[in-house]
Each structure stands twice: as structure tokens, then as C-alpha cells.
Amino acid sequence: MMPGLPPGFRLVVGWLEPAEAARLAAAFVDAIAWEQPRVRVAGRELPTPRHVAFYGPFDYSYSGLVHEARALPPDVEALRRRLVEETGHPFNTVLMNLYRSGADSVSWHSDDDYPHGGAPAVASVSLGATRRFRIAPRRGRGASIGVDLPSGSLLLMEGRSQVDHRHALPKTAAPVGVRVNLTFRCMALSNR
């Protein structure tokens, strides 16, 4: 565990070799069927500030959006199998995010809004440009902390991480390149 990360968060820098991370980033930018859904915020319908793609055996709904079940592409399936083997978590779905520049972001949230059978572990794989990820307590007081997620890194969020904390990838004015993020989860049929 990286010093300063809350309990349940573990960062593995260099989980993927640099050449493999670069190959996958380029392949995913070009080959994934990215979407930019619209969400309702304060009575207005706005495009999400990033592109997304979802793959897994079940439909996935959040913020009024519905992503239909689709088979994982071969390179994504290979990452999923490696994560299952190394972590012991039965990940079966992935929500992919494409951040085209520092203007793309995701607001504060916790990844516990899906049927997970009581174990909302998330494995977040970063490809491409390094971005600053923020983590903050969900309840009570406490400052947020920032951690840079470089290409090829794995951020594993386990245990009570999603219950006790929220996280975000804020916009940045700094010049940054394209980033692809894959968040693997285990959706459970028993909660559906």
C-alpha cells in the first residue's frame, strides 16, 4: 500500500509494462465503441465530461443511464483474467472511461451503485497520460488526498473503500494527453 492512502486502497505502479500499456492505450482509443451519454444535472441535460464504454454479462444503470450487456473485447478480457488471478476477486464487468484532455473529468462518487453481492471491489487500470486522482472521506470531516495514476498502474479498491470514501478525477488546466481508464467490477446476479 502506498503511504498516505486510506485503508482498502492499494496502488501498484508498473502493473503493466510501459510498452504493453502504450499498445493497449492506442488500441482502446481506436477500437472501443466510445459513447458520450447525456445526463440530467439541475434540470438541464448535459453530455458527460468524458467518453464511456461498458462491457459485461448484465446491463448496468447509473445516473439515469443504461448500458446494455456486451461481451468484453479480447484485450479487455485478458486484463480481466489477469486481475481475477492476481487479486482473487471475480471481476466480470468493466466500465471504461476515455479522458481526451484535462477538460474531461468525473465528479465525486463511490463505485457501489451496482448489484455487487456485498463486495464492491474495483480494480482501476490506467493507460496513457498520468492524472491526479482524489480520495475523500464520505462522511464526517477530512481533507481529500491526491494520488497520481501513471500509465500501467493498478489502483485496487477493496473492503470498505467504497463505503467509507468517495473519489474523483477533477479537471485540470495543465496540459495532459489522452487517458484510458478501465474500472473492473463484479456484478452479482443475486442482487438483481
N, C-alpha and C positions, 0 to 999 in steps of 0.2 A: 504494500500500500504506500502511495506517495505521501510524505509528511504533509499534514495540513488538510487532507481530505477527510470528510466525515466518515463515521462507521458505515460500512456497506458499499463504499466506493473504492474501486481499485483501478489504477491506471497502469497499463503495460505499454510503454513506449517501444516501438520497434517490433510489435507483434507480427507485422508483415515486413518482409524485406523491402527496401526502397524501390527496387526495380519492379517487384510484384505490385506494390501499392500504386506506382505510377501507371503500370499497364492496366490495372483494374479501374483506376480513376478515369483514364481516357476511354476505356471500353464502355463503362457505365454512362458517361456523359453522352456518348454517341448512340448506344444500343438500347438504353432503357426508354420505355414509353412514358416520359415525364408528363405530368399534368400540373396545371396551376388552378386548383379549385377556388371557388369564391365562398367566403364565409360572411355571416351577418354579424356586424360589430356596431353596437349603439344605433341600431335601426338602419344601418347602411350596409349594402352588400359590397365587399371588397375582395380583391384577389389575395390569396395567401402570399406572404412575402418570401416565398421560396417555391420551388417545384417539388412534387412528391410522386412516389410510385409505391404501391403496396402489392406484396405477394404473400400468399399463404392459403391454407385449406379452407378458411372461413372468411365471410365478409367481415369488414372492420368499420365501425362507425365511431366518429368523434366530432364534436363541434358542428353537428348537423350534416356532416359529410358521410358518405357511404362509399367505401372501397370494396369492390367485388373480389371474391376469391380468384386467385390466379396462381398457376404453378411457378415456382422460383426458377429464374434463368440458371443455366448450368454453373456459371462462375459464382453466383449468389448461393446456390445450393452447396457448392464446395466449401465456401466460407461457413455456412450454417453447420455442415457436418463437422468441420474442424472445431467450431465453438462448442458443439454438443460434446465432442470427445474430450476437449480440454477443460470445460467448466462443469460438466455433469448436468447442465440444465437442458431440458428437452425443447430447445427453441424450434419453432415450426413456422414462424411468420417473420416478415421483415417490412418495416416502413423505411423507405429510402427518401432522403432529402437532398436536393441539389441547391446549393447556395452559389449563385452566379457571381456575386461580388459582396463587398461589405454592406451593401444596402439590403441584402437578403438576411432574414433572421427567423428566430422562433421565440415567442414570448414565454413568460414564466408558466410552468406547468409541471405536473408529475405524470409519469407513464404508468398509471394504474386504472385507466378508463376502458379496459377491455376484460373479457372473461378470462381470468388467469389462474383460477383454482387456488387462490390464496398465496401465490408465489410470483409476484410481478417482477421477476428478474429481467434486466435488459442488458444486452451486450451491444455497445455502440462502437462501430468501427469507422474511423476517419480516414479519408483519402483526399489527396490534393492539398490545398492551402491550409496552413495552420490557422485555427480560430480560437478565440478565448471563450471558454465555456464557464458559465456562472452557476453556483450551487448556493442555496439559502435554506434556512430552516423554514418549514411550512407553518409552524405555529410559534407563537412567542417572539422573543426578540433574538436578534443575532445578525451579524453582518454577513453578506454574501462573500464567497471566496471565488477567485477565478483560477482556472487551470487551462493552460494551452494544450490543445489537442492536435499534435502533428500528424502528418500523413503516415499511415501504417500503424497508428496507435489503436489500442482497445481500451475502452472505459467500461468496466463491468460494474453494474449497479445491482446489488443483491440485498437480501434481508429486508430491513425496514427502510431502505433508501428512498423508496417511492412514497412511503407513508409519512416519514419524518422530514423529507426535503422536497424542494422543487428546484427546477433548473431552467436555464435559458441559454440561447445563443444570440446575444444582442447585436444590433447593427454596429458597424464601426466605420469611421471616416478614413481609417488607414487603408492604403491600397492593398488589397488582398486578391488572390486569384480564386479560381473555382474550387469548391469543396463539395465532395460527395460524402454523405454520412448514411450508414446503414444501422438501423436500430432493430436488432433481433429480439423477439419476444416469444413466449409460449402462450398461445391462446388455447384455452381449455374448453372442450365441448360440454363438460359438466355444468358450467355456469350459464350456458346459452339457453 
